[in-house]
Amino acid sequence: QVHLAESGGGLVQAGGSLRLSCAASRSIFSIYAMGWYRQAPGKQRESVAVITSGGLINYADSVKGRFTISRDNAKNTVYLQMNSLKPEDTAVYYCNSIMGGKISWGQGTQVTVSS
């Protein structure tokens, strides 16, 4: 099992930027996919960005052109660079991994974008 720890959330004004980090407890080199999800109050958790071990990337339409996901295998860390933030990006952001058919989640980090 992989333990994941997110960091980098906070309060930012609209138009600002944040970079989230997701540190894994083991090597992520062989992890099939890692992704960022978010859940706003009263809404379902939704996928934001996913990156596979082969480098394939998928973004939600709502964040395309503003968010960038990347992975640093040497640091066992996945990042989410978020630019041009909007109030509707406010949510708890979760990191997850898929390996061997098992899904692991981090505890989440709050991102709040003020207008």
N, C-alpha and C positions, 0 to 999 in steps of 0.2 A: 504494500500500500504506500501511496505517496502522500506526504503531508505538505500542505501548501500554505504559505503565509503571505497575504497581501499587505502592501504599504503604499503610501503616497497620496492617499485621499486627503480631502480638506475642503475649505471654503474658498471659492474663487469667483470673481466677477465675470459676467457674461463677456465673451470674447477672449477670455484668458486661457491659460494652458495648465495642465497637470500631467505628470507622468506617474503611472501606477507600476508597481513592481510586484511580481509573484515569485517568491523564492521556494524552490522545491527541496525536499529533504533528501533527495537522491538525484543521481544523474538523470537529466531529461533527454539525453541523446536518443534513447530508445523509446521514449514515450510517443505513442502514435499521434496524439493531438493534444494541444493545450489551448485554452480559450478564456475569454473574458465574457462574463454575463453581467446583467444588471437587473435590479428589481426596485422599482419605484413604489412608494406607498399605495396600496390598493390595486396594484397591477401585478401581472404574472412576471416571473423571471424571463428575460429574453436574452438571446445571444447577441453579443456586440461584435466580437471578432474571434476567429479561430485560426490557428496555424498548425500545420502538420509537420511531422518529422522530415518530410520531403520538401518542405518550404511552401506548400500550397496554403493560400490565405483566402479567407472569406470574411466579408464585412456585412453588417446590417446596412440596409440602404440609408438609414437615418444618420449614419456616421461616416459614410464613404467620403473621402476627400478631407476629412477632419481628424480622424483617428488613425493611428498606425500601430500595428502589433508586430513585435519582433521577439526573437528568442536568442539568448546567449547560452549555448550549451556548456561553455567553460565555467560559467557562473551559476548554472542550473536555475536560470531566471528567465521569466517571460515578462515583457514590458508592454504597456499600453500608453502610447503618447497621445494625449488628447489636446487638440488645438481648437480654437474658435468655439469654445464651450458655450452651450445654450442652457437656459434654465430647465428645459425639458431633459437635459442630460443628468439632472439631479436624481440620484439613486444610490443604493448600496451596490458596489461592484464586487463580483466574485470571480475568482480564478478557478478553473477546473482542469483536470487532466483525464485522458482516456488511455488506459494501458491494460492490455490483456483482458479486455472486456469489462474492466472495472473503472468506475468513475469516482474521482476524488474531488472534494471541494475545499476551498479555503474558508476562512471565517468572515470574509468580506471587509470592505473598506468604504466609508461613506464619502461620497462626492456631492457637494452642494454648490450649485451655481446660482448666484444672485443676479437679479435683473437690474 
